Amino acid sequence: MLEKAKQLASQEFSRLSGREIKAEDCFVVWFSKTLQNWKALVSTNKITSSETCGDYAEITHNGDKKETYVDVYAKVSNRAIKD
């Protein structure tokens, strides 16, 4: 599951960035599995945050439908909120 998540993320990062991003260039930030479903949040250091193609992928596997969905995000904002 983790390797599949990194492979799918690398394929989408490569497609969107126009250059090769290998699965070994990706790392899993978070993973969860419940019954036949799972989700992984995957990122890479090969894409900078200034690039608009996105460097963070959400891989969601629907075990009932035997489908996996890949959503890619780019950071738009980061601000500190004081307590």
C-alpha positions as CSV (number, residue, x, y, z in Angstrom):
1,M,0.0,0.0,0.0
2,L,2.7,2.5,0.9
3,E,4.8,1.6,-2.2
4,K,1.7,1.9,-4.4
5,A,0.9,5.3,-2.9
6,K,4.5,6.5,-3.6
7,Q,4.4,5.1,-7.1
8,L,1.0,6.8,-7.9
9,A,2.1,10.1,-6.4
10,S,5.4,10.0,-8.4
11,Q,3.5,9.4,-11.6
12,E,1.2,12.3,-11.0
13,F,4.1,14.6,-9.8
14,S,6.0,13.7,-13.0
15,R,2.9,14.3,-15.3
16,L,2.2,17.7,-13.7
17,S,5.8,19.0,-13.4
18,G,7.0,17.7,-16.8
19,R,10.0,16.0,-15.4
20,E,10.7,12.6,-13.9
21,I,10.0,12.2,-10.2
22,K,10.7,8.7,-9.0
23,A,8.9,6.8,-6.3
24,E,12.0,6.8,-4.3
25,D,12.0,10.6,-4.4
26,C,8.6,10.5,-2.5
27,F,7.9,10.0,1.1
28,V,4.7,9.1,3.1
29,V,3.8,11.8,5.6
30,W,0.7,10.0,6.9
31,F,-1.1,6.7,6.3
32,S,-4.4,5.2,7.6
33,K,-6.2,2.0,6.8
34,T,-9.7,1.0,7.8
35,L,-11.2,-2.3,6.6
36,Q,-10.6,-2.4,2.8
37,N,-9.9,1.3,2.4
38,W,-6.7,3.3,2.9
39,K,-5.4,6.8,2.5
40,A,-1.8,8.1,2.3
41,L,-0.5,11.7,2.2
42,V,2.7,11.7,0.1
43,S,5.2,14.5,-0.7
44,T,8.5,15.0,-2.4
45,N,11.5,17.4,-2.1
46,K,12.1,17.3,-5.9
47,I,9.4,20.0,-6.4
48,T,9.8,23.4,-4.8
49,S,6.8,25.1,-3.2
50,S,7.2,28.0,-5.7
51,E,6.2,25.6,-8.5
52,T,2.5,25.6,-9.3
53,C,2.3,21.9,-10.1
54,G,1.9,20.9,-6.5
55,D,4.1,18.9,-4.2
56,Y,1.7,17.2,-1.9
57,A,-0.6,14.2,-2.9
58,E,-3.5,12.6,-1.2
59,I,-3.9,9.0,-2.4
60,T,-7.2,7.4,-1.5
61,H,-8.1,3.7,-2.1
62,N,-11.7,2.7,-2.2
63,G,-11.7,-1.0,-1.6
64,D,-15.3,-1.5,-2.4
65,K,-14.9,-0.1,-5.9
66,K,-11.3,-1.3,-6.3
67,E,-10.4,2.3,-7.3
68,T,-7.6,4.6,-6.2
69,Y,-7.9,8.4,-6.4
70,V,-5.0,10.8,-6.6
71,D,-5.4,14.5,-5.6
72,V,-2.4,16.9,-5.8
73,Y,-2.1,20.1,-3.8
74,A,0.2,23.1,-3.8
75,K,0.6,25.3,-0.7
76,V,-1.2,28.5,-1.2
77,S,-0.7,30.1,2.2
78,N,1.1,29.6,5.5
79,R,0.6,31.9,8.4
80,A,1.1,31.8,12.1
81,I,-1.9,32.4,14.4
82,K,-0.9,33.3,18.0
83,D,-2.8,31.7,20.8
